[in-house]
Amino acid sequence: MHSIQSRIRKVASISIMAAAILFTTNMTLAQEHPEHPEHPEHPAKPAKHAHMEHAAVPMVDMAMMSKAITSHINSDAALKGGYYLVLDPKTNLPLQLNLVKVHEDRLSKVGDNLYFACTDLEDRKGKIYDLDFFMKDDDGDLKVSEVMVHKEDGEARYSWYESDGTWKRK
């Protein structure tokens, strides 16, 4: 009896994980893919909002990005068994990750109210993944709009190139 209950809990846990990954993947795929600068290490300039001409203009800086990314990862992990889950497009398997650091020297404005920052996360076996986080600024409230696996243990899965002044993923 105990073995059957254990198997049922394991199947239920896997089903919940698969549903969470599917939901996260669908949200990520539904987002537009932004342009990306060649040198993300240049700090972003203050975000300007036309409708806020006379009010204080919120400024997106690395501290805001780092806090928003860390908060996003921690709340997502709290809902998913203690790990930040990302579907690895290379293997089509979920990655169970823990935050190592947000690269605080890698912030770029990549579009209207759209920003980019890199993070390092570690899987259960110690492999480091560099994830690219894209965030939209909605009057100072930063929300993750896309997450992409950029590197696996230092090996880049894609790079960027310029075409007519626009940066594209290759």
N, C-alpha and C positions, 0 to 999 in steps of 0.2 A: 504494500500500500504506500509506504514511504517513497519508494522508487517511482511510482506512478505520479505522486504529487510533485516530486522533484522534477520529473520530466515535463509535467504540465507547466510548472513555474518557469522552467528554462525556455519552453516554446513560447509562452506568453511574453517573457522578457525579450526574446529575439524578435517577436512580432512587433512589440512596441518600438524597439530600436529601428527596425526596418521602416515602420510607418513614419518615425521621426526623420529618418534620413530622406525618405521619399518626399516628405513635406518640405524639408530644408532645400533639397535639390530642386524641386519644382519652383520654390520661391526664387532661388538663385538663377535658374534658367529663364525665368520670366522677366528678369531685369535686363535693361539694355547694357551692352558692353561699352564702357567709356573709353575715351582716348587715354593714352598713358604717356607721360613725359619720359624723355631719355634719362634724365637725372632726377630721380625722386628725392634726392637728398636736399634739394633746395627748399627752404621753408616757404609755406604758402603765405600769400598776402591776406589781409583781412577780407572776410567775405562781406560784400556790399549788398544791401537789400534796398531796392528802389523805393519800396513802400515805407521805409524807415528813415527817411531823410533827416527828420528832426529828432529822432530817438537815438539812443546809444546803439552803435553798430556792433553786432556780435562779431567777435574775431575768433576764427577757428585756428587753433594753434596745436602744437604737438601734445601738450598736456591734455587738452580736450579730447583729441583723437585717442590718445593712449588710454584715458579713463573710459571712453565710450567703448573701445575695443575690448578692454579688460572686463568691463561690466557685461558686455554681450557674451563673451566667452564663458564667464563665471555663471551667469544666469542660465545659459544654454546647458552647460555641464550639470548644473544642479537638477535640471529636468531629465537628464539622460544618463543617470548612473554615475555621475562624477567625472565624465569625460566630455570634451567638446567633440561632437561627431561631424565628420565631413566625408562625403562620398568621394573616394579617390577615382577620378575619371580614367586613370591608367589601368587600374585593376578592377574597377567597378565594385570595390569592397569598401565598407566603412572604415574610416580611420578613427581610432579612439585616442584623443590627444589631450595633453595638458599644456597650458601656457608656460613658456620659458621666459620670453620677453617680447615687448613691442619695440621695434627699432625706432627709437625716438629721433633718429637723424634722417628718417626716410618718410617725410610728409610732403605731398605735392597736391596742388589744386589741379584737377584734371578736367574740369568743366564747370558749368554754372552750378554752384552749390554742391559740387562733387569732389571728394578728396580721396587720396590713396595713402596707405601706410602698410609696411611689411611687419610680419610677426614671426617668431620662431615658436613652434610647438613640438612636443616630444611624444612619440607613441609609447606604448607599453613596453616595447623592446629596446627603447633608447634611441630610436632613429629620429632625427630632427627633420621637420618639415617647415619650409618657409611658405607661409600663406600670405597672399596679397588680399588686403581688406579694402574695399571701396565703400565710402560712406557718403550719404547725402545729408546736407545741412538744411534743416527746416527751421529757420529763425533761431539758430543756436542749439537745436536738438538734433544730435547726430544719430543716424540710423544706418546700420549695415545694409548695403544694397547688393553687394556681390562679394563672394569669397572664392579665391582660386588657389589651387596648389601650384606654387611657382617652382619650388625646389624640393627635392628629396635627398637628404644627406648631402647638401651642397651642389647636387647636380640639377641644373636648370632644365625644366620641361618645356619652356618656351622663352622666347626673347621678344624684343620690341624692335620695330623698324619704322622709319619715317617715310610717308608717302604724301607728297603735296602738302607738307606742313602738318600732317596728322599722324600721330603715333598709333601703330597697329600691332596687334599681337601676332607673332610668327611661331 
